[in-house]
Every structure is written in C-alpha cells, then in structure tokens.
C-alpha cells in the first residue's frame, strides 16, 4: 500500500507476516470447480445455503451448498480469526494515553510497517475525538487481540475439507469422520471462546504466499507442496494460502497462545495523505 503525503513524500507500507518465512516449491495441478451436493458435506443435513469457499472476505466464490448451521454458525465461530490472520489485523484495538482518562476503541487495525520497520498506525472510518487528543499527546498505548490460532486453523480445515469434497466427493470412512467431528464440535460450541481445541486442525500444513501477485486467479486449485522428500497434497486458496489435505495431528502443540498485544507508540506529527495504491 502507498500513500501520497501532503508534503510530497510517498509513504510505502507492507504487512509483514509474523510466521517464520522460508521458501517452498509448489506445483499447481488443476482448478477445482463448483459442485453441489444434496446434503451438507460436513454434517449431512439438507444443503440449503450458498457457501463461499474460502470466505467471501478472502475472495472466495460461491462454490457449493452447505446447511445453515455449518454455513453461518460454524462460520461465525471460526472465520473472523481466519480473516484477521489473512488480512493481518488487530482485533478489538484499544487506546490509552497518559493525558486522557479511560480507554477508547476503534474498528480493527491493519498491521503495517514502512520498509524501515516503523509501525504505521492506520485509522479509518469515524474516530473518537479523544483518540485525536491522545495522538497529539505524542505517547499512546495500543492494546488488542491477535487472531486465535486454533479457530483460524479450524476455519482453514473447513475450507480445505470442502475443497476436497468438491474434487472427489465427501470422504467416507474414519479420516473423513475425524474432520467432520471437529468441524461439528466447533459449530455446536456455545460460543467462539468455547470452540474445542483441534489437534487435527493444528497439524495441517499451512503455507502463505506473500508475493505481490497471487499464484492463481481461481479461488480453489489442487496443489502439491515440496517441503521435504514427501510431497504434500492439498488446496491453494485464492492463490495465496496452501492448506494440506493431511494432518500430522499436533496434540503436543496445544498453545498457551497469548493473544494479547500491547505496545507503546511514540507518535510523530500528524500528516494527511491520499491512498495511491493498494496491493491485491
Ligand atoms: Zn451441515
């Protein structure tokens, strides 16, 4: 993303993924087309609702039908974390400053850095005037939440599983049952915070492509990744996120993930600008 600043400078910024980075070789095999089943591929109830695979917010298309519960309830339990992770956003940001009483909230905030590694605080929409006051004070604390890894992985499991169903039908047998069990448990949780831990989802191989252009334009492409000797088969979502169709099951990884983020920011002089370009 680039901004034209009012003093004539151009501010470039990018999202830096927090995951360890490295190179993986990927072979794209074939586009996976839309396919509709009579019953929900996840739970077997009548398939009634258009399902975006992956979620529309990531650029997914209407690829199949699922039941209302697996579509909306499962989606609302796990997909917000996937989208925040995909977009590199902080959830529920909260600002405090020494000279202003109380905390103020804003909509979610993108994590963006300049090439020199300086954090760029990008606020959009209507902003509480108290936040302006805080920023003028020169010192501000930003707190918020990072995406929940287990829920993010469960959302990836849902969409990788649906992609596998579109290609070859809902898998019968024990392997398919394990996936369906964890997805239905996430759907039927009493709330987002009650979604059970899934060693199956945590054991998926997930690789993110951070280049300027996606590797494919189709939302779903069957692909093979070569990380070690054994090639790993799976699906490439929107040309950017590879998710394996196998899991190493990761019961030992149960994260004591600290999702809380808190940083103190020294704020410079405010400057206005207009958006020049936005990466796809
Ligand atoms: Zn269902």
Boltz pocket constraint, residues with backbone or C-beta under 6 A from the ligand:
constraints:
  - pocket:
      binder: B
      contacts: [[A, 40], [A, 41], [A, 42], [A, 43], [A, 44], [A, 45], [A, 66], [A, 67], [A, 68], [A, 69], [A, 70], [A, 71]]
      max_distance: 6.0
